[in-house]
Every structure is written in C-alpha cells, then in structure tokens.
Amino acid sequence: MSYLSRMEIPANLSTLRRQQARWMCAGTLAAATTLYAASPFFTLWSITSAIRSHDMGSLNTCLKWESVRNGLKTQVVDDLIGPPVADDELPAFGSSFASSAASNAIDEEVRPDKLGMLVDHLMPHEQQPATAGTMMGLLWRVHAHFTHPGVFEASVLMPGHENETPLRLQMRIHAFQWKIHRIDLPAHPAQPLVEASVGPVPQPLTQP
C-alpha cells in the first residue's frame, strides 16, 4: 500500500466524524425545539390536573402573582371607569377613588392563601373536569399559540360563560418554568358604537 493510500483512511474518518457531529447537533437542536414547543402544553395539562384534584399547592407554583394582580387591576378598573383619559382631559369625578378601591380589593382577595376560593368562584365543582376524559375534552376546546418565543397564550370558553369573552391565560418563562403571567376573565363583549350621520336630518314627508 502506497503512502497516499494510507493517508486516505484518516482523512475519510475525519470527514465521517464531522458529518456525525453535524447530525448530532441537528438532532439535539430538533429535540430541544420540540420539547420547548411542547412544554407550555404540558404546563396547561398540569394546571388542569391541579384544578381537577383541587391541588392549590401545585397550581400556586404556576402563577406569577404580582403580574396577575396587576393585569386584573387594569381589567377591573377599565370595566369600572373606562380606559385612562388623555393627558389634556380631566378624569371623571370619583374615578381615582374607584380605582384605588378596586386595586385594594384585588390586593386583598387575589392571594395564594385564597386561591382555592378564587378557583371555585371561577369554575364551580360541578363544572370542573372530573376525569381524564373530560379533562381532555376541555383541553381540546383550548385555543393556544405562541405570540413570542417566550410568550404563550391560551383561551377557552368557560362553561356558563358562553355569551362572554373567553378566559385568556398568558404564560411566560420564569426561571426555566412556564408561569401564568396574566389572566383575562370572561366579560361581556363591548357593544359597537352607533355611528351618527353628519348630514342634514331628513324631514318627514307631508301630504299636500
């Protein structure tokens, strides 16, 4: 065997090893991407399981409480007094008092030690999924998607709230764990505004 023939073997081995390394990197990346894409769905399953078994300890670990409270305050205040006014407008009389009262009420009621009462109020026991089959049925009605690589949203039409907006959950990554960052409670959809015509008002026809 010539010297050049002997040199081809390590060259081919080196090429093969590089190809194997590329395939391993691609496989690892694909597996990591798949696990990341599936991870919020596993969190939703854990949340539903905790609600079904009334395991408030596990459910508590899935909530980012301060962010949830701030989101609820915004939603409740907007429902009570409307969205914030422009800088050149004066707020409605009593709006500051109503806003403070609503914020204080949420701080008092939306707490980890009252999580069980909050869940029972939102989803009474007779409406909670009792078995794995009904839990799967509930999850099938969930519309979920990524809005950002680190933000995942899910919405579901709650039983007993069919004429209201869906319950929306926004989850974000916190310390390598998906947590509920915002909750939008079911509410009656906003009524469309009636457009007024700027033209002349038509006069009724009179008989001669």
Secondary structure, DSSP 8 states (H G I E B T S, - for coil): --HHHHHHHHHHHHHHHHHHHHHHHHHHHHHHHHHHHHHHHHHHHHHHHHHHHT-HHHHHTTB-HHHHHHHHHHHHHHHHH-S---TTS---TTHHHHHHHHHHHHHHHSSGGGHHHHHHHHS-GGGS--SHHHHHHHHHT-EEEEEETTEEEEEE--TT-TTS--EEEEEEEETTEEEEEEEE--------------S---------
